[in-house]
Amino acid sequence: MTGALAVAVVGCGARAEIGTHVSQAREGAHVSAVADTTEAGRARAAALFPGAEVFADHTSLLAGARVDAAVVTTPDHTHADIAVDLLRAGVAVYLEKPLATTLEDADRVLACAAATGTPLYVGHNFRHAAVVRTMKAALDRGEIGEVRAAWVRHFVGHGGDYYFKDWHADRRRTGSLLLQKASHDIDVVHHLAGAYTRRVVGMGDLLVYGGITDRRERPGETMPDWFSTDNWPPATQTGLNPVVDVEDVSMVLMTLGNGVLASYQQCHFTPDYWRNYTVIGTEGRLENLGDTAGGVVRVWNRRRDWSVTGDLEHPITGDPSGHADADLATMTEFLAHVADGAPTLVSPLAAREAVATGALATASLRSGSVPLDVPEPADDVLAWFTRPR
């Protein structure tokens, strides 16, 4: 594809900020159109993307604008329908993670992409985060031998503000926070361990936020409007979403296809906000302390009692707070893929596997922690996304 890329942004909530990276990610690329179903969203669109044509929804955008690609940042439960409409129209799609809120919808999107041949990219930007790149490089150098186990502890200290004051708290729109929030870490476990989950067991509950009765609608607001670190301790939070029925503590056990055993733990009422990965191999282990610039990845690879410092230390660079650097990297990768057919580190098939793991773990934890097997994707879909490039 030659010439400038016209890009649309569909959904102008807080996450639409990723669209501001378009012009920086590729010369000539620009946001030419934005769609949002709310008046407040359309007002934000006009302010965030000056000069872009603003539409009431993605169908009117498709009818009224010529775009090469679209960045979809709408609520999770709308992802599948919007992505299918765009793919069928021949518009390349950057779909914010998670790919969908059910495995059936995830498979429907991938089947459409395979049938139409339209590029599909899912925003698993955390593969590009410096902490993940640093861990992956250490594994690739063989610093801990062959990976055999992986553990993730996710301290979601901002969870009350991020996920319990809007649609994220409603399982009809989110599925669970093992989809919305954990899909990053599930994908990273798969990336670091070199295989996808094939069996899951889940456990979780709503332990704090379900007991808060101060709730209200927030028309026209997005998360930056109410976020504050002064909202503490968790039980004193106010203005939660009218519906709160997703778990605020979740745990998952995973058996991967190559035999690696993994676990993931998520808590939304911790005082601190970061992820801790521990990866154990046949010749050592690694662990990150901090997950943004200033943190480190430490490696232990000789026998001992205990040591805080370990045997090797790799500094984490990148963004000092948040993931703006990873956002730019994913947008750059997406636009290069659309324009040049360039290969990508992020994979729609891997995004499907993150949804499959999260959705079935949710089903497990809501049905007494029964073990559930994760089905393989359809043969034609698997063949399309693993074809030689």
N, C-alpha and C positions, 0 to 999 in steps of 0.2 A: 504494500500500500504506500503510495507516495503522496506528498502534499501535507497540508495541515490536518490534524485530527480534530474533528468536532465531537466534544464529549458532553453528555448530559449527566446531571445528578438527579436521581429519583429519590425523594425523601430528604427534607431539609431540617432534620433535628440536630442534636449535638454532634453526631458522628459524621454529618455532612462536611465537617471541617476537612476530611481527607481529600475532598474535591479541590481544595485550595492548592494541593500539590501538583495538579495536572500540568500547569504551564511550566513549572520548575522541572518536572519529570521528563519532559520531551519538548524539544524546540518545535514550535508551531502548534502544539496541542493547546486547546483552550476549552473552557466550559462555555458552551453556547446556549444551553437550555437547562432549565431546572423545573421539576414537577413536585408539587406537594399538595395533599388533599385538604390542608387546613389554611385558613387565612393567615394565622401567625407564621406558619411555615413558609408561605409565599412571601411574606414580608421579610423574613430572615433571608430567603433566597435572593431577593433584590438587593439586600445589604451585603451579603457575603460574596455574591457573584455579579458585580455591576456589569450591565450590558447584556447579560444573558436573558433570553426570552423565558418567561415564567408561565407554566401551565398548571392546570388544576389537578391533573393526574397523568399517569404514564401513557394511557391510551390517547389522550388528546395531544400529548407530546409526540407520540409516534405519528399521529395524523397531521401534525402541524409543523414539524421540524425535521431537518435532515441531520442525523447524527451517526457517527461511526461507532461510537461506544457509549456505554452508560455505566455510571457508578451508582449502585443501588444501596441505599442506607436507610431503608424503611424498617418498621418493626418486624421482628423475626418471622412471625406467622404469615407475613405477606410475601416473603422472599420467593417462594416457589412459583406462585402465580405470575408475579411480575417478571421474574427471570424467564419463564417459558414464553411469555408474550414478546419479550425483547428478542430472545433467541430466534423465535419463529419469524420475526421481522428482519432478521439478518443483522441485528445490532450486537456487537461484542459486549459481554457483560462482565463487569467487576462487581461481584456480589459480596457484600459485607458478611463476615462469618456471624453465626453459623449458616451453612448452606441452606438449611431448612430446620424445622422443628420436629419433623418426623422422618423416619427412614424412608417411608413411602414417597414423601415429597422430595427428599434428596435424590432418590432413584429416578423420579419423574424428571427432575431438572437435568440430570446427567444423560438420561435417555434422549431428551430433546436436543441437547448439545451434540450428542453423537449423531442423531438423525439429520440435523440441519448442517452440521459442520461449522457452526458459528462459534467463535472463541468464547470460552467460559473460564473465568478466573475467580477464585474465592479468596477473600482477604485475610488469609492466615498470616498476617504480618509478623507474628512472633518468630517465625522461622528466620526472619531477617534481623531480629533483635541481637544486639552484641553479646548478651549473655548466652544465647543459644548458639551463636556462631562460635563463641569461644569454647563451649563444651564440645560441640561437634568436632572442632579442629583437634582438641585433645584426644577424643575418641579415635579419630581418623589416624592420628599419630601412634596409636596403640599404647597410650600411656597407662591404661588400666586393663589391657588385654581384651578379651571378648566379652561384650556386654551380656550379663545374665539376669540382672534385676534393675528396676528403676522405681524410685519413690518420689512423689511430689507432695509437698505441703504448701497449700495456698492460703496465705493469711490475707483475707479480703477486708482490710480494715476500713475501707470506704464503702463497704457493701450496703449499709443502711441508706446512704445517699445515692449510690449508683444504681441500686437494684430494687429498692423497696418503696420508692416514692412515685413510680410510674408503671407503665405496662409490663415491665420486667417482672413485677411481683405476681402477675396473673398467669397461671399455668396455661390458660387457654391461648395466650399470646406468646409465651416463652417456651412452653414444654417444661423445662426445668433449668436451673442454673448450671447443670451439668452439660447443657447445650450452649447457652448464651456465654457463660463465663469459662467453663472448663474445656470447651472445644479447643482453645489455644493449647492448653497443656496436654490434652490427649493427643493432639497432633504432634506436639513436640516429643512426647514419649515415643510415638511411632517413628518419628524422624530419627531420634537418637538411637533407638533400639533396632531399627531396620526391619520392622514388620508391623502388621496391623493386629488389633485385638480380635480374637475369635471367641472368647468367652468372658462374660462379666458377672460380677456380683455387686449389688449396690446396697448402701445403707444410708439413711439420712432422716432428718426431722426438721420441723419448724420450732426452734427452741426459744427464741427471743422475740422476734418481730411479730409473731402471731399474737402475742399478748398485748400489743400496743393498740389501743382503741382510738387514738387521735389520728383520724384519716380524712382525706379530702381529695377532690378532683383538683387538677392543676392545669386548667386550660391555658394554652399559649406559652407554658413554661417548658424549659428543658433543664437538664441536670445542672449546668453551671449557675442557674438562677437560685438553686437552693443548697448547693454544696457548701459545707463549711466543716473544718476540723473541730470547730467548737461544738458540733452536734455529738456530744459525748457525755455520759456513757450511753451505750446502745439502747438501753431500756427507756431513756429519756427522749428518744427521737420523737418528733411530731410530724404531722402531715404526711403519713404514709398513704400509699395507694388504697382506695376503697376495698379492693380485693387483694389479699395477701395470702397466697396458698402455695408458694414455692418454698422449698426447704432452705433454711439458712445454714445448715450443716449437712454436708454430703461426703460420702466416702465410696470409693470404687476399687474393687480388685479386678485385675485384668490378666488374662492369659493370652499372650501374643502368638501369632502363627509360627514363630520360630522357637517357641518354648520359653521366651523371656517372661518373667513374672513382674508385674508392675502394680503400683497402687497410687491412688490420687485422693487427697483429702482437702476439703474446701470449707472455710469458716468465714462467715460474713460479719462477725462482731468482735474481731480481734482489734487491738489498738494499733497494730502496725499493718502496713500494706506492701507485701512483696511475695515472691514465689521462691521456694527452696527446692532445688532438684538434687537428689542423690542418685548417682548411677554407679552400680557395682559390677565389676568385671572379674575375669579369672585371674587378674594380676594386680588388682587395686580398686580404688573407688575415687570418684570425684564428687564435689559438692560446690554449689555457688553460695557465697555469703554476700547478699545484695544482688539485685537483678538489673541495676542500671549503672551508669558510669560512676566510678569510685568503688564499686564492689570488686570481688575477686572470685575466680574459680580455683579451688585448691584440689590437689591430687595427693592421695595417700597410696604409695606403692611399695612399701616395705613393712615387714611385720613389726609390731610394737604393742604397747598397752594403749595409751591414748596420747594424742597430740592435737592441739588446736590449729597449728600452722601447716601440718602435713609435710610433704616432701617437695612438691612443686606448687608454684602459684602463678596464675595468669590474670593480669588485670582486665577488668571489663571496661570497655570504652563506650563510645556512643552517647546517647542522650542522657543527661544527668537526672532527668525525671520524666517518666512517660515513655512514649514510643514514636515520637515524631520522625526520628531517623528511619525506623522500620516502616512507617507509613510511606515515606518518600521512596524507600527501596521497593516496596510492593507496587506502588503506582508506576515507578519507572519500569519495573519488570512487566507489568500488565501492558503498558502502552507499547513497549518494544515487541511483545508477543503479538499484539494486534497489528502493528505496522510492519514488522519484519519476520514474523513467525519465530521469534527467538524462543529458546527453551526457557522453562520456568522452574524455580526451586519449589514454589507453591504448586500444589496439585489438586485439581477437582476430585480426583479419585481419593486422595488422602482426606479431603474435606468431607467426602461421603463417609469415610471410615470413622472420622471423628464424630459425625452425627450418629452413625450406627452405634458406636460405643456409648455415647452419652444418652441416647434415647433408650437403649436396652438396659443400661444401668439404672435409669429412672424407673423403667418398668419393673426392674428387679427390686429396687428399694421400696416401691409402693405396693409390692405384693409379697412382703415377708422375706426379702433378700434371697429369692430363688435364683440359682445360676441360670443364665440365658446364653445361648449360642448366637453369635453374630453371623448372619448370612453373607455369603459372597455376593458381589454385584453380578448383574446379568452378563452372560458371555459376550454379547455384542458391545455392551458398554465397556467392559474390561478390555476388549480387543481395541476399541477406539482410543481409549486413553493411555494404553501402553504400546501403541503402534510406533514403529521407528519414525523418527523425525529427520 
